[in-house]
Amino acid sequence: MKILVINLLRLGDFVMIGPVLTGLARKHAGAQIDVLTFKSSAQLAGLFPTVNRWWTLNRDELQAGLGRA
């Protein structure tokens, strides 16, 4: 099973989902858990050993691109 957790909130908000990641890992043992977040949140990767892969977005580039539409 593959699980993708998407969190595009601020750094402090990301810390609050730690129990969710732990719970997913317990409930779905052996599942691949990936996270999609902003680059600034990826610096917390060491706090979440249950996450297999971190996918990141550059927040500033994303916001600038949306404004250019």
Secondary structure, 3 states (H helix, E strand, C coil): CEEEEEECCCHHHHHCCHHHHHHHHHHCCCCEEEEEEEHHHHHHHHHCCCCCEEEEECHHHHHHHHHCC
